[in-house]
């Protein structure tokens, strides 16, 4: 099931809907970096280029899972 979360990125509010499992991995990654989830998402947003934010977040979670984080 998709879970929607809202963030303020570059001064604009945006919402992202991801499955709970992706949010769990992203939250773990943020904690590992001693960052808030919002700060972690902002970093991914800044690095994603033209890729949709939801896709960039899913790929970040996948990379972390593959790396064993």
C-alpha positions in Angstrom: 0.0 0.0 0.0 1.3 3.5 -0.8 1.9 5.9 1.9 2.1 9.6 1.1 4.5 12.0 2.8 4.9 15.7 2.3 8.2 17.6 2.3 9.4 21.2 1.7 12.0 21.0 -1.0 13.7 24.2 -2.3 10.9 26.3 -0.7 8.1 24.3 -2.3 5.8 21.7 -0.7 5.7 18.4 -2.5 4.2 15.0 -1.7 5.6 11.6 -2.5 3.8 8.3 -2.4 5.9 5.2 -1.8 5.2 1.7 -0.4 5.9 1.3 3.4 8.9 -0.9 2.7 10.6 1.9 0.7 9.9 4.4 3.5 11.4 2.0 6.1 14.6 1.7 4.1 14.9 5.4 3.5 14.3 6.2 7.2 17.0 3.7 8.1 19.4 5.4 5.6 18.6 8.8 7.1 19.3 7.6 10.6 22.5 6.1 9.5 23.6 9.5 8.2 22.4 11.2 11.4 19.9 13.1 9.3 16.2 13.7 9.3 14.1 12.0 6.7 13.3 15.4 5.2 17.1 16.2 5.0 17.8 12.9 3.4 15.0 13.3 0.8 16.2 16.9 0.1 19.7 15.5 -0.7 18.2 12.9 -3.1 16.1 15.6 -4.6 19.2 17.8 -5.2 21.0 14.9 -6.9 18.2 13.4 -9.0 18.4 15.6 -12.2 15.3 15.2 -14.4 14.3 11.9 -12.8 11.0 11.9 -10.9 11.5 12.2 -7.1 9.6 9.0 -6.3 11.8 7.0 -8.7 15.0 8.5 -7.3 13.9 7.6 -3.8 13.0 4.0 -4.8 16.4 3.7 -6.5 18.2 5.1 -3.4 16.4 2.6 -1.2 17.2 -0.3 -3.7 20.9 0.8 -3.7 21.0 0.9 0.1 19.3 -2.6 0.3 21.8 -4.0 -2.2 24.7 -2.5 -0.2 23.3 -4.1 3.0 22.4 -0.9 4.8 
